[in-house]
Amino acid sequence: RELTSAAHHFREVTRLDPMRAAAYVNLGAVLNLLTQFDDAIAALRRGIQLDGTRVEAFYNLGLVYRRKGQY
């Protein structure tokens, strides 16, 4: 559970391949666990923008909003 390291690596993937939706979705999930909610939302929304069929992106976005208390 090296979340900080995982976030760093997912950020690097998005830098190298900014069209890779899965990297943004995974980054958003990790940032949620790190309680970096606004950054998590931004990453997940970017992932959804790139590939609106990724249900895990919507699921993780819901988790972030729940943790923020925004139902």
TAVENFEN-V44340 format. One record per pair of residues at least 12 apart in sequence whose ideal C-beta (glycine too) atoms are under 8 Angstrom apart, sorted by the first residue. I is the first residue (numbers start at 0). J is the second residue. D is the distance in Angstrom with one decimal. If there is no record, write none. Layout:
I;J;D
I;J;D
This chain:
2;29;5.5
2;32;5.4
2;33;5.3
3;33;7.0
5;25;7.8
5;29;4.9
6;26;6.4
6;29;4.8
6;30;6.0
6;33;6.3
6;35;7.9
9;22;5.4
9;23;7.9
9;25;5.2
9;26;3.8
9;29;6.2
10;26;6.3
12;26;8.0
13;26;6.4
13;42;7.8
18;49;6.2
19;49;7.7
20;45;8.0
20;46;4.7
20;47;7.9
20;49;3.8
20;50;3.7
20;53;5.9
20;56;7.4
21;46;7.3
21;50;7.9
21;53;7.3
22;46;7.8
23;42;4.8
23;43;6.9
23;45;4.6
23;46;3.5
23;49;6.8
23;56;7.8
24;42;7.6
24;43;6.4
24;46;4.0
24;53;5.7
24;55;5.8
24;56;4.5
24;59;6.6
26;39;7.9
26;42;4.4
26;46;8.0
27;39;4.6
27;40;7.3
27;41;7.9
27;42;3.8
27;43;3.5
27;46;6.4
27;56;7.2
27;59;5.5
27;60;7.2
27;63;7.2
28;43;7.9
28;55;7.8
28;59;4.8
30;42;6.1
31;59;6.4
31;62;6.0
31;63;4.8
31;66;6.7
34;66;7.6
36;63;5.5
36;66;6.5
36;67;5.1
39;59;7.7
39;63;4.8
40;60;6.8
40;63;5.6
40;64;7.6
43;56;5.4
43;59;5.6
43;60;4.5
43;63;6.8
44;60;7.2
47;60;7.2
